[in-house]
Amino acid sequence: MTGSAGIIAIWAAALIVASLLGFWIVLRIRHRALSDQTGSGLGLTLADLRRLHASGELSDEEFDAARAAIVGAAGGKPQGARPSTGHGQDGFHMQAAPGTDLTGDPLPKPDQRE
């Protein structure tokens, strides 16, 4: 019985080592995959956009749209907006400055509504 107990102990130790090694490999792969996902996902930076816009490859509208997408992906917020003290569904509200909408444009006067 002593011989089979020794074999079982060896296989149990080997199984534990293999499990720990597999866990470590999965953690390394996950860490590497998550660290590769930084950036805007478009492969462009704001400097790239400025260069394309300056060379005429992007129109003003295209530049503004791409810039807004990159700033939005980076977690920026529109000008004129500030976080409120309340918590929304995602834990964050946007609240416009008095007299403006969330983009910073002035609100229409009551007599200008259609």
C-alpha positions in Angstrom: 0.0 0.0 0.0 2.9 2.3 0.6 4.0 2.2 -3.0 0.6 3.1 -4.4 0.3 6.0 -1.8 3.6 7.4 -3.1 2.4 7.2 -6.7 -0.8 8.9 -5.8 1.1 11.7 -4.0 3.4 12.2 -7.0 0.5 12.4 -9.4 -1.4 14.8 -7.1 1.6 17.1 -6.9 2.0 16.9 -10.7 -1.6 17.8 -11.2 -1.3 20.8 -8.8 1.8 22.1 -10.5 0.1 21.7 -14.0 -3.0 23.5 -12.7 -0.9 26.4 -11.3 1.1 26.6 -14.5 -2.0 26.7 -16.6 -3.5 29.4 -14.4 -0.3 31.5 -14.8 -0.3 31.1 -18.6 -4.0 32.2 -18.8 -3.2 35.2 -16.7 -0.3 36.2 -18.8 -2.3 35.8 -22.1 -5.2 37.9 -20.6 -2.8 40.6 -19.4 -1.1 40.8 -22.8 -4.5 40.9 -24.6 -5.9 43.7 -22.4 -2.7 45.8 -22.7 -2.9 45.6 -26.5 -6.4 47.2 -26.5 -5.2 50.7 -25.4 -5.9 53.7 -27.7 -8.8 54.7 -29.8 -9.1 51.4 -31.7 -8.8 53.4 -35.0 -5.0 53.4 -35.0 -5.1 57.2 -35.3 -4.0 59.8 -32.8 -5.1 63.4 -32.6 -1.7 64.3 -34.1 -2.4 62.0 -37.1 -5.8 63.7 -37.6 -4.3 67.1 -37.4 -1.7 66.1 -40.0 -4.4 64.7 -42.4 -6.5 67.8 -41.9 -3.6 70.1 -42.6 -2.7 68.2 -45.8 -6.3 68.5 -47.0 -7.0 64.7 -46.8 -9.8 65.4 -44.3 -12.5 68.0 -44.6 -13.4 70.1 -41.6 -16.5 68.0 -41.0 -14.6 64.7 -41.2 -11.9 66.1 -38.9 -14.5 67.3 -36.3 -16.3 63.9 -36.4 -13.1 61.9 -36.1 -11.8 64.1 -33.3 -15.1 63.8 -31.4 -14.9 60.0 -31.8 -11.4 59.8 -30.4 -12.1 62.2 -27.5 -15.3 60.3 -26.7 -13.4 56.9 -26.8 -10.8 58.4 -24.4 -13.5 59.4 -21.9 -13.7 63.1 -22.7 -16.9 65.0 -22.3 -18.5 67.8 -24.3 -17.6 71.4 -23.5 -20.1 73.2 -21.3 -21.1 70.0 -19.5 -20.2 69.1 -16.0 -20.9 66.1 -13.8 -23.9 66.4 -11.5 -23.9 65.4 -7.9 -26.5 62.7 -8.6 -25.8 59.2 -9.9 -27.4 57.9 -13.0 -27.7 54.4 -14.2 -24.0 54.3 -15.0 -23.1 56.3 -11.9 -22.5 59.6 -13.8 -24.8 62.3 -15.1 -24.1 65.1 -17.5 -25.5 68.5 -16.6 -25.3 71.5 -18.9 -24.2 74.9 -17.6 -27.2 77.2 -17.1 -28.6 78.4 -20.4 -26.7 75.9 -22.6 -27.2 72.3 -23.8 -24.7 69.5 -23.3 -22.7 70.6 -26.4 -22.4 74.2 -25.0 -24.8 75.7 -27.5 -27.2 78.3 -26.0 -30.8 77.1 -25.4 -33.5 78.5 -27.6 -35.7 81.3 -26.1 -39.3 80.2 -25.3 -40.6 82.4 -28.1 -38.2 80.7 -30.6 -39.7 77.2 -30.2 -41.6 75.7 -33.0 
